[in-house]
Amino acid sequence: MAALSGVVLLVALAGAAGEDDPGPEAQVSGAPVAAAVRPAAQVTDPQGASPPPGGLAPLAPSTPLRLAIPAIGVDAPLLALGTDDRGRPELPPYSLPGTVGWLRDSPTPGAPGAAVLAGHVDTLHGPAVFWSLASVPAGAVVEITRLDGGTAVFTVDDVRTFSRQEFPNSLVRGPTSAAELRIITCGGRFNRAEREYTGNVILFAHLTGSR
């Protein structure tokens, strides 16, 4: 999504108000999302010079098919998503709470650049695929199965929560020649009046292996 502002991106990822909007009704177990957010280390702006320490040279582009984050028990199908008629990034439908979206105008995971994945944290019916994203520890493994038959393996650098006003578009979509990954879901406090969360949880990772 070219030239998209951080606020627009966040609003789209938070979802428009509707029958299955996310909210506290879905917090049927564990702590609310806002309480699950842990302090995070500094994330610097990407410069695109070389892979991060311990990183791997980028792979050839290949469509992602499945995402696994063993640390939180996620093993989910990936759906390629575009933009809606207002130019905003789409999300998987609320009827598929266990599905993750790959924004297909971002690089394929493992290829040069920052690949962007997004999914729901919850719906009115219960927790969704990224319910526990805020609790993923630094150093955890993220695996992406690809159409070419390989698996791109990423190592988590950090997981942070940003308010709507502070959405870091340059960190999420900034240029980099390394193979990096951003995973985004809703986070912060649930605003009952607006029927949406006040921020986003973002996982930052870089490519460290393939098989």
BALOLUM-343099 format. One record per residue (C-alpha): x, y, z; residue in three letters. Coordinates in steps of 0.05 Angstrom, whole numbers, plus 5000, padded with zeros to 4 digits. Layout:
// residues N
XYZALA/...
END
This chain:
// residues 211
500050005000MET/503950594975ALA/504151245015ALA/499450995068LEU/499351395133SER/500351045199GLY/493551265225VAL/489950985164VAL/493750325171LEU/491850265244LEU/484550425232VAL/484249895178ALA/487649375221LEU/483149535280ALA/477049385237GLY/470749775222ALA/464949745271ALA/460249165258GLY/456848545285GLU/463248165298ASP/467748745321ASP/473248555371PRO/472148745443GLY/472448545516PRO/466648065506GLU/471847605473ALA/476547625532GLN/474046965559VAL/480646735589SER/487247035611GLY/488847765620ALA/486048315576PRO/490548485517VAL/492749145547ALA/495248795610ALA/499048285570ALA/503648795537VAL/510748745563ARG/516149285563PRO/520049255499ALA/527049425477ALA/528649985429GLN/527349845355VAL/531350275307THR/529250515239ASP/531250045183PRO/537050285141GLN/537249725089GLY/544849635091ALA/545548905109SER/542048345147PRO/541648445223PRO/546848085265PRO/545547345258GLY/541247475197GLY/541047095132LEU/541547335060ALA/534447435031PRO/530946884993LEU/527646914925ALA/520347154928PRO/515146614939SER/507946664962THR/506946505036PRO/502145945053LEU/502445835129ARG/504946175192LEU/507445825255ALA/509446155321ILE/510845565367PRO/511845995428ALA/504446165429ILE/501645555394GLY/499845905329VAL/499545485266ASP/495145855216ALA/493645905142PRO/495746535105LEU/491046925059LEU/493747425009ALA/490048085018LEU/489648724978GLY/486149384992THR/478849574995ASP/475250084952ASP/477650634999ARG/484950434990GLY/485550125060ARG/488949455073PRO/484048875080GLU/483948385138LEU/481547665140PRO/473947645152PRO/471647575224TYR/468646915203SER/475746655196LEU/478846865263PRO/484346345257GLY/486846605190THR/492647095180VAL/493047595123GLY/499347755083TRP/499048455053LEU/500948274982ARG/503648964965ASP/509148815016SER/514848335000PRO/513647595007THR/516547345074PRO/523847175065GLY/524847625005ALA/528548295012PRO/524548815050GLY/519448815106ALA/513748315096ALA/507348515132VAL/502348025163LEU/496048215200ALA/490547855237GLY/485247935291HIS/486447915365VAL/479247715381ASP/472047755359THR/465547775397LEU/465747015397HIS/472546905429GLY/480046995421PRO/482847005350ALA/489446795320VAL/493647355351PHE/490547355421TRP/497447215452SER/501847605403LEU/503848105456ALA/506947545498SER/511747285445VAL/518847345474PRO/524847625438ALA/528747055408GLY/522546645392ALA/522046305324VAL/517046475270VAL/516346005211GLU/513146145144ILE/511645575096THR/512245815024ARG/509445614956LEU/516445414932ASP/516344844983GLY/521245185031GLY/520345485100THR/523046165119ALA/525246195191VAL/525246855228PHE/527747045297THR/523647545338VAL/527348195355ASP/521848535394ASP/514448605406VAL/511749295421ARG/505049645429THR/503750315396PHE/497950785405SER/494051015344ARG/497451685346GLN/504451365348GLU/503650835295PHE/510750735268PRO/509550715193ASN/517050805180SER/518650185222LEU/513149765191VAL/513949955118ARG/520750305116GLY/525850075063PRO/530749525081THR/534849055038SER/534748525093ALA/529148015097ALA/524748245155GLU/517848105182LEU/512448525216ARG/506348195247ILE/500748665269ILE/494348595310THR/490049035353CYS/492349225423GLY/491949725479GLY/485349905511ARG/478549745481PHE/474650375468ASN/467350195478ARG/464650835448ALA/468550735383GLU/468249975386ARG/475649885371GLU/482349815406TYR/486550435418THR/493050155390GLY/496749605355ASN/501449055377VAL/507248965327ILE/512148395325LEU/518848535292PHE/523147955266ALA/528747815216HIS/530547215173LEU/535546735206THR/534446085169GLY/531045695114SER/529644965099ARG/
END
